[in-house]
């Protein structure tokens, strides 16, 4: 394995770790979408200018977990330079749609799988219309209700 490939693998792992903090979904759930490597490559291609800075800033995350949220709010979401990219990554995971950090009105659907694997469906206990069926008779069951609120 080349040094370049090892560095790329380490950056992918760092991207996945960062994504767990940004989305509230754990590593297993993110990997279960089958989109992690694809999203990393997508962001690398479409935000090449800011991704290294984002990952570098993330690498400064305090070891103590109680400090993770304040760090993310202050240094990532609150950063003038990084906030647009952070929000674009969150939307990519949840909606399966890329909102350009340079122009949020410019959007792209990276793939059909992006829509189907969007985290929004699990968050709202639903399924993507016309993509994954709930199963016969699902309409007869009451919806799952959860009072947990996701803060973006």
N, C-alpha and C positions, 0 to 999 in steps of 0.2 A: 504494500500500500504506500503510495507516494505521500510526501509531506503535505502537498496541496490537498489531496483527498482527506487526509487526517484533519487538516485545518477546517475543511469544508464540513466534515462530519461533526467536529466540535462546535462549529457555528450553527449547524442544524440542531444539535442537542440544546444549545443555548437558546435558539429561537423557540423550540418546543417548551423549554422551561419558562421562558418569558410569556409565552402564550397561555400557559396554565394560570399564571398570575393575572393576566389581562382578561381572560374569559371566565375564570372561576371553575373551569372544567379541569379534571386531573389529566395527567399524562396518558393514562390508559384510554380515557375517553377521547382525547384528541387523536391519538394514534389509531383508535378504532374507526375514525372517519375515513382513514386512508388518504387524507389530504395533507398531512404534515410536511412531507418532503416537497410535494407539489407547491404548497403555499410558500414554503421557504424560497424555492426557486422563483416563484412568481414575484415575491417581494424583492428578492435580489435583483431581478430583471427590471422591475418597475419603480424601484426606489433605491437604486444602487448608490446614489449619492448620500443617503441618510442612514441606511441600514447599518453600516459599520459603526457609526456614532451611537445608534440606538443600542446595539449589542455591547459596545464598550461601556456605555453608561449603565446598562443593566448589570454588567459584571461587577459594578461597584455596590450592588445590593448588599445591605447589611446581613450578616449571618443570622441574627436573631429574627425569627419569623414575625414577631410583633411589630417590627420596624418595616416590614415589606410594604404594607399599604401606604403608610406616610411617604416612604421613598418613592413609590410609583406615582403617587399623586403630585409630589413636589418636583421630581426629576424627569418624569416621563410625560404624564398627562399635563402637568403644569408647565412644561418646557415649551417656549415659543418655537424652538427649532424642531422638536420631536413630536409634539402633541398631534399634529395632523397625521403623521405616519402611524403613531400608536392607535389612533381612532380608525384609521384605514385597516389596520391589522385586525382589530376587534370586529369591525364590520365584515371583513373577509371571512373570519371564522364563523360568525353568527349568521350572516345572510348569504354567504357564498357569492358575494359581489364585491368587486374592487372599486373603491372610491379613491381616485387619484389624490395623493396628499397635496399636490400642487394646485389642483382644481377639483374640489369635491363634487362639482356638477358633472364632471367627466367620470363615467362609470363603465365597467366592463364585467361581464360574467366570464370568469376564467374557464369554466367547463360545466357540463351538465351535472357532473358529480358534485361540484361546489354547491349548487342549489340543493341537491338531494341530501347532502351531508351537513348542511348548515346547522349550527348548534341551536339556532332558534327553535327548531322543531322539538328537540329534547327539552329545552327550557320551558316551552309552553305545553308540553305533553301532547303534541300533535304529530302529524305526518305531512310531508310535502305533497301538496295536491298533485294528482296525476303521476306521482313518481313512486310512492311506497304505499301500498294499501294497508289498512289497519287489520283487515281480516273480516271474514263473514260475521255479521251480527254485531260488529263493533258499535254501530249506532244505538244499540239497545242498552249499552252501559253508560252510566253517568260519567261526565268528564272528571278527570283527576283535578283536584284543587289543591293549591299549595300557596301559602301566604308568603313564601320567600320572594323577595324583590331583588332583581338584579340591577345593580347601580352601574351605569356606564358613564 
